[in-house]
């Protein structure tokens, strides 16, 4: 029953928040002190965070690029959900979720996903553009509730991401109690000899392989729809590619394949092409982060205390809406936060030792304007759009594992300002010959001048805020 499924999602989510995979609360003895740890973004965690933060759809004015094997085959686009001729109770579920009209990706993807005969699809678009709702709607539409065996498999790379998909499915199927769904994830144990009669299975590759191949709890040859979500995260995780391909080999040739990913590099496409025959490929072009409307400066400093004085001088002269300050380690982030708080600034800290729940709480407060300054490590180098951010400070210059300039991270960091066509300011604090070299390499890479700022000259600081 859809309602039982929703309750199960809630229970699993709660247990996950307490104990799951390093995302839940850690015992006191395991909690790291503020340390020299270099935080790097974990793709699965980052994807989960984006799904939770972007509960509403992100409006995209960007174009969709479509590739298909037969350029003459018709492609349809819809502007309303009614035009899809859904089952009435499914349509009711869609509207109950607050969707009034299809998003950009849904307009093009849904008519193709729901067409007869079924068509295979590879779709790429970033979080918040409605791709989960698109494939969940297609999954629910394909189920024949009179046949009590699994007809749809949906694979996610982690327990938490499977739960997120399951919650969307439960909400959309709210008025379809005849559709039975089940999680195939850790913690879900079935006695040997069990025959699964749920219509839709959502889970991780290892558990799905065990139930379908190892223990024969359902017949993979009867699967009508195979969905692979978060493909870019999937290929980042050891063994998942092989497990997916093993499952895929057991599916019938008539099975409809849907492959979704936020990124679209050669590794992802190689994986997609091994799984999805003759697909229609849909790409929602990504908004390019640009340095065109961002004024970039560097400040020469002697040490961390000198860097702190530079930040104080900037705040003493210009009015800053909200600022994000990037540090290389948790220890620096913690130290800077304490100093700024003591001096009366409202400061939030976001770093890798926080649980997902804690990170969401910090971001919600920052986006709501409760704190004006967000101090963070590389866990937040991309993806969070806060319209009021006018200043980004690189307390430490971004560098790769070889201690060379990390130009991509720099672009994502300072791309947090100057969003939505507004002007932004980026200030780089340089305290060593190595940091200066990184600054010059970044300047050369992008071909955009990074100007020297005299932090003792109030008039010069005033000019950058004008």
Legacy VTK file of the C-alpha trace (Angstrom):
# vtk DataFile Version 3.0
C-alpha trace
ASCII
DATASET POLYDATA
POINTS 466 float
0.000 0.000 0.000
1.271 3.466 -0.825
0.418 4.739 2.690
2.407 1.917 4.330
5.262 2.685 1.941
5.218 6.343 3.024
5.283 5.309 6.685
8.211 2.965 5.986
10.070 5.811 4.245
9.544 7.947 7.342
10.774 5.205 9.698
13.827 4.513 7.530
14.591 8.205 7.244
14.434 8.588 11.023
16.649 5.552 11.630
19.055 6.859 8.981
19.265 10.217 10.720
20.276 8.403 13.886
22.683 5.846 12.499
23.273 5.851 8.788
26.524 5.691 6.881
28.282 8.577 8.549
25.345 10.868 7.839
23.686 10.292 11.204
24.721 11.411 14.679
28.108 10.055 15.689
28.930 8.795 19.194
30.714 11.469 21.216
33.926 9.428 21.265
34.043 9.430 17.446
33.291 13.106 16.910
36.319 14.800 15.399
37.717 17.861 17.074
38.192 20.933 14.908
41.120 19.618 12.927
43.381 19.932 9.938
41.156 17.677 7.846
40.871 18.811 4.244
37.175 18.495 3.415
36.323 17.202 -0.029
32.828 16.879 -1.417
31.519 13.298 -1.355
29.410 12.952 -4.550
26.666 10.852 -2.901
26.365 13.220 0.079
26.429 16.275 -2.184
23.682 14.817 -4.369
21.527 13.953 -1.342
22.008 17.449 0.063
20.986 19.012 -3.241
17.839 16.858 -3.441
16.809 17.928 0.052
17.672 21.616 -0.363
15.986 21.956 -3.727
12.566 20.736 -2.644
10.984 23.276 -5.008
11.765 23.221 -8.711
14.542 25.454 -9.980
13.237 27.544 -12.846
15.445 27.055 -15.882
15.329 29.258 -18.955
18.034 27.205 -20.635
17.482 25.132 -23.738
17.140 21.388 -23.981
19.385 19.545 -26.399
17.925 16.356 -27.892
19.732 13.604 -29.788
17.999 10.603 -31.345
18.924 7.811 -33.699
16.115 8.590 -36.155
16.040 12.373 -36.666
12.641 12.056 -38.384
10.902 10.347 -35.470
8.364 12.722 -33.911
9.096 14.374 -30.590
6.334 15.800 -28.493
6.366 18.413 -25.781
3.575 19.066 -23.283
2.667 22.203 -21.360
0.154 20.536 -18.985
0.001 17.267 -17.082
-3.512 16.659 -18.486
-1.995 16.374 -21.964
-0.213 13.188 -20.819
-3.551 11.332 -20.348
-2.507 9.913 -16.991
-4.687 7.690 -14.822
-6.953 10.096 -12.860
-5.565 9.094 -9.436
-1.983 9.571 -10.640
-2.840 13.035 -11.951
-4.433 13.794 -8.578
-1.178 12.720 -6.872
0.901 14.970 -9.153
-1.241 18.010 -8.308
-1.277 17.090 -4.616
2.531 17.356 -4.665
2.226 20.991 -5.736
3.235 20.560 -9.386
1.082 22.903 -11.483
2.795 22.519 -14.849
5.662 20.352 -16.142
9.217 21.647 -15.703
11.480 22.140 -18.720
12.909 18.601 -18.548
9.457 17.085 -17.856
7.872 18.824 -20.871
10.150 16.873 -23.206
10.960 13.717 -21.215
7.469 12.675 -20.114
5.781 12.271 -23.531
8.749 10.107 -24.599
8.832 8.069 -21.363
5.076 7.414 -21.525
4.882 6.711 -25.283
3.910 3.354 -26.762
5.857 1.431 -27.792
8.176 2.340 -24.857
11.339 4.261 -25.735
14.689 4.185 -23.956
16.088 7.419 -22.598
19.294 8.931 -21.271
18.551 12.245 -19.543
20.895 14.729 -17.932
19.889 17.660 -15.779
21.000 19.067 -12.450
19.200 18.697 -9.100
15.937 20.526 -8.713
14.867 20.370 -12.356
12.200 17.692 -11.839
13.888 14.591 -13.221
13.030 12.365 -10.208
9.329 13.231 -10.508
9.538 12.539 -14.273
10.866 8.995 -14.002
8.721 8.178 -10.938
5.607 9.204 -12.893
6.718 6.966 -15.776
7.361 4.069 -13.346
3.909 4.368 -11.759
2.206 4.690 -15.166
3.721 1.448 -16.476
2.540 -0.756 -13.576
-0.267 -3.254 -14.134
-1.634 -3.611 -10.564
-3.530 -6.812 -11.458
-0.224 -8.681 -11.825
1.333 -9.319 -8.411
5.027 -9.429 -9.186
7.820 -6.823 -9.634
7.498 -4.935 -12.933
9.730 -1.913 -12.241
13.288 -1.726 -10.840
14.784 1.605 -9.799
18.455 1.619 -8.766
20.086 4.357 -6.671
23.743 4.408 -5.588
23.080 4.731 -1.833
20.526 3.860 0.815
19.766 7.549 1.433
19.230 8.403 -2.253
16.917 5.372 -2.626
14.867 6.681 0.332
14.572 10.081 -1.371
13.224 8.476 -4.567
10.895 6.292 -2.504
9.436 9.324 -0.757
8.661 10.967 -4.109
7.021 7.735 -5.301
4.958 7.396 -2.098
3.652 10.954 -2.398
2.834 10.615 -6.088
1.063 7.264 -5.525
-0.916 8.641 -2.577
-4.239 8.002 -4.348
-3.147 4.677 -5.922
-3.235 2.186 -3.004
-3.366 -0.703 -5.480
0.272 -0.047 -6.483
2.593 -1.874 -4.073
6.191 -0.719 -3.615
9.143 -2.077 -1.676
12.637 -0.918 -0.707
15.542 -3.189 -1.607
18.080 -1.642 0.758
20.191 -2.615 3.764
18.064 -3.366 6.807
15.337 -4.925 4.654
15.753 -8.660 5.228
13.458 -11.303 3.699
13.338 -15.017 4.624
14.845 -17.360 2.029
12.213 -18.719 -0.332
10.197 -15.474 -0.226
8.497 -14.507 -3.482
8.161 -10.730 -3.749
4.740 -9.540 -4.966
5.331 -5.753 -4.891
5.032 -4.020 -8.274
7.932 -1.571 -7.844
11.321 -2.178 -6.194
13.498 0.816 -5.336
16.934 0.141 -3.925
20.670 -0.280 -4.248
22.450 -2.581 -6.751
23.863 -5.072 -4.208
20.545 -5.806 -2.485
18.672 -5.924 -5.823
21.230 -8.411 -7.181
20.864 -10.597 -4.075
17.076 -10.683 -4.204
16.751 -11.107 -7.974
19.744 -13.245 -8.968
21.208 -14.894 -5.870
17.949 -15.820 -4.082
15.470 -15.714 -7.003
12.858 -13.775 -5.024
11.511 -12.221 -8.217
11.784 -12.854 -11.944
14.060 -10.323 -13.654
12.698 -11.490 -17.002
9.294 -9.975 -16.157
10.660 -6.467 -15.502
9.082 -3.870 -17.827
10.974 -0.755 -16.671
14.568 -0.388 -15.457
15.567 3.009 -14.032
19.118 3.907 -13.142
19.251 7.146 -11.155
22.222 9.301 -10.120
24.443 7.553 -12.646
27.365 9.924 -12.081
27.342 9.058 -8.365
26.814 5.366 -9.186
30.022 5.062 -11.205
31.925 6.803 -8.409
31.141 3.942 -6.029
33.213 0.752 -6.055
31.531 -2.219 -7.687
28.227 -0.505 -8.509
28.857 -0.423 -12.247
29.487 -4.182 -12.343
26.412 -4.914 -10.220
24.195 -2.761 -12.464
25.499 -4.480 -15.597
24.891 -7.939 -14.043
21.275 -6.984 -13.272
20.853 -5.466 -16.713
21.992 -8.701 -18.433
19.079 -10.583 -16.819
16.399 -8.182 -18.115
14.261 -8.888 -21.200
15.055 -7.072 -24.457
11.610 -5.437 -24.308
12.418 -3.720 -20.981
12.295 0.081 -21.122
15.573 1.623 -19.931
15.741 5.055 -18.270
19.124 6.462 -17.294
19.409 9.730 -15.316
22.471 11.709 -14.345
23.353 15.231 -13.202
26.607 15.215 -15.188
27.413 13.929 -18.608
31.132 13.227 -18.974
32.727 10.444 -21.025
32.773 7.960 -18.112
29.036 8.447 -17.505
28.242 8.166 -21.210
30.358 5.016 -21.579
28.387 3.468 -18.736
25.069 4.651 -20.257
25.818 3.253 -23.685
26.615 -0.153 -22.165
23.151 -0.254 -20.582
20.742 1.727 -22.802
20.252 0.601 -26.428
19.053 3.139 -29.030
18.229 5.874 -26.541
16.735 9.293 -27.000
19.236 11.562 -25.248
17.947 14.686 -23.506
20.242 17.254 -21.970
19.146 20.322 -20.064
22.029 22.674 -20.760
23.663 23.830 -17.558
23.841 27.480 -16.641
27.446 28.450 -17.223
29.136 29.978 -14.220
30.886 33.059 -15.470
33.375 35.539 -14.060
32.112 38.345 -16.297
30.124 40.202 -13.634
32.457 39.457 -10.715
35.156 41.906 -9.614
38.222 39.915 -8.522
40.915 41.121 -6.125
43.827 39.753 -4.149
45.218 41.035 -0.853
48.816 40.446 0.272
48.893 39.121 3.853
51.645 37.864 6.171
49.706 35.189 8.112
46.243 34.093 9.311
45.935 37.034 11.744
46.742 39.408 8.885
44.062 37.749 6.761
41.561 38.256 9.573
42.433 41.962 9.746
41.830 42.197 5.992
38.304 40.788 6.420
37.636 43.240 9.292
38.808 46.182 7.139
36.482 45.161 4.307
33.527 44.860 6.695
34.434 48.199 8.294
34.202 50.086 5.001
31.664 48.474 2.641
28.152 47.162 3.204
28.092 43.442 2.517
24.761 41.660 2.006
25.828 38.102 2.753
29.276 36.565 2.380
30.747 33.081 1.977
34.310 32.539 3.208
36.167 29.426 2.000
38.858 27.811 4.158
41.060 24.835 3.365
40.689 22.991 6.693
38.102 22.547 9.420
40.595 23.903 11.959
40.912 27.223 10.089
37.130 27.437 9.624
36.557 26.891 13.349
39.249 29.422 14.358
37.889 32.078 11.996
34.315 31.498 13.140
35.264 32.010 16.804
37.133 35.247 16.037
34.337 36.705 13.897
31.666 35.750 16.447
33.644 37.406 19.251
33.773 40.575 17.150
29.987 40.616 16.799
29.469 39.085 13.349
26.592 36.596 12.898
28.453 33.567 11.543
27.527 30.030 10.480
30.017 27.209 9.847
29.548 24.371 7.357
32.149 21.610 7.269
32.468 17.885 6.693
31.937 16.626 10.250
28.333 17.872 10.315
25.489 15.452 9.646
23.275 16.097 6.620
20.513 17.332 8.956
22.907 19.798 10.579
24.127 21.023 7.185
20.553 21.623 6.023
19.794 23.561 9.215
22.899 25.752 8.708
22.009 26.445 5.060
18.378 27.194 5.882
19.439 29.790 8.455
21.940 31.349 6.050
19.467 31.479 3.159
16.923 32.992 5.548
19.407 35.740 6.463
19.737 34.696 10.139
23.516 34.578 9.681
25.220 37.000 7.319
28.492 35.099 6.951
28.901 31.441 6.024
32.353 29.984 6.668
32.851 26.707 4.851
35.309 24.208 3.442
35.103 22.523 0.033
31.928 20.651 1.005
30.094 23.656 -0.445
32.147 24.608 -3.473
29.197 24.205 -5.837
25.461 24.087 -6.210
23.994 26.429 -3.602
22.396 29.554 -5.041
21.787 32.300 -2.493
20.631 35.446 -4.218
21.849 37.818 -1.491
25.502 36.666 -1.569
27.531 39.651 -2.753
30.981 38.696 -1.476
33.081 35.535 -1.634
36.401 35.430 0.214
39.025 32.771 -0.440
40.662 32.730 2.998
42.798 29.955 1.512
43.387 29.666 -2.228
41.875 26.521 -3.782
44.508 23.918 -4.645
44.497 20.322 -5.828
46.238 17.333 -4.212
49.506 18.412 -5.870
49.139 21.886 -4.257
48.631 23.480 -7.669
45.851 25.905 -8.638
42.426 24.221 -8.678
40.762 26.418 -11.288
37.490 24.493 -11.432
36.944 24.825 -7.671
37.814 28.538 -7.911
35.122 29.030 -10.558
32.521 27.157 -8.499
33.487 29.027 -5.323
33.315 32.555 -6.650
30.397 31.607 -8.889
28.406 31.639 -5.610
28.398 35.429 -5.993
27.345 37.341 -9.080
24.373 35.006 -9.472
21.161 35.959 -11.243
22.965 38.588 -13.326
24.006 40.666 -10.311
27.496 42.035 -9.715
29.650 40.261 -7.152
33.002 40.682 -5.433
35.636 37.976 -4.924
38.636 38.621 -2.653
41.613 36.257 -2.483
43.823 36.409 0.617
47.416 35.591 -0.363
49.921 34.838 2.425
52.801 32.981 0.720
54.730 32.740 -2.562
52.847 29.483 -3.237
49.446 31.202 -2.759
50.596 34.024 -5.050
51.595 31.501 -7.701
48.139 29.870 -7.473
46.505 33.297 -7.824
48.556 34.097 -10.938
47.830 30.660 -12.448
44.076 31.188 -11.929
44.305 34.645 -13.506
46.118 33.189 -16.545
43.697 30.242 -16.820
40.567 32.397 -17.032
42.199 35.387 -18.757
40.528 37.707 -16.210
42.548 40.258 -14.265
42.743 39.781 -10.470
43.616 43.236 -9.147
45.783 44.015 -6.130
43.757 45.584 -3.296
45.457 47.718 -0.645
43.533 46.727 2.441
44.799 49.714 4.416
43.341 52.192 1.903
39.697 52.822 2.884
39.018 54.832 -0.285
40.163 51.940 -2.480
37.975 49.494 -0.533
35.019 51.873 -0.929
35.494 51.831 -4.692
35.096 48.034 -4.936
31.791 48.225 -3.083
30.436 50.984 -5.296
LINES 1 467
466 0 1 2 3 4 5 6 7 8 9 10 11 12 13 14 15 16 17 18 19 20 21 22 23 24 25 26 27 28 29 30 31 32 33 34 35 36 37 38 39 40 41 42 43 44 45 46 47 48 49 50 51 52 53 54 55 56 57 58 59 60 61 62 63 64 65 66 67 68 69 70 71 72 73 74 75 76 77 78 79 80 81 82 83 84 85 86 87 88 89 90 91 92 93 94 95 96 97 98 99 100 101 102 103 104 105 106 107 108 109 110 111 112 113 114 115 116 117 118 119 120 121 122 123 124 125 126 127 128 129 130 131 132 133 134 135 136 137 138 139 140 141 142 143 144 145 146 147 148 149 150 151 152 153 154 155 156 157 158 159 160 161 162 163 164 165 166 167 168 169 170 171 172 173 174 175 176 177 178 179 180 181 182 183 184 185 186 187 188 189 190 191 192 193 194 195 196 197 198 199 200 201 202 203 204 205 206 207 208 209 210 211 212 213 214 215 216 217 218 219 220 221 222 223 224 225 226 227 228 229 230 231 232 233 234 235 236 237 238 239 240 241 242 243 244 245 246 247 248 249 250 251 252 253 254 255 256 257 258 259 260 261 262 263 264 265 266 267 268 269 270 271 272 273 274 275 276 277 278 279 280 281 282 283 284 285 286 287 288 289 290 291 292 293 294 295 296 297 298 299 300 301 302 303 304 305 306 307 308 309 310 311 312 313 314 315 316 317 318 319 320 321 322 323 324 325 326 327 328 329 330 331 332 333 334 335 336 337 338 339 340 341 342 343 344 345 346 347 348 349 350 351 352 353 354 355 356 357 358 359 360 361 362 363 364 365 366 367 368 369 370 371 372 373 374 375 376 377 378 379 380 381 382 383 384 385 386 387 388 389 390 391 392 393 394 395 396 397 398 399 400 401 402 403 404 405 406 407 408 409 410 411 412 413 414 415 416 417 418 419 420 421 422 423 424 425 426 427 428 429 430 431 432 433 434 435 436 437 438 439 440 441 442 443 444 445 446 447 448 449 450 451 452 453 454 455 456 457 458 459 460 461 462 463 464 465
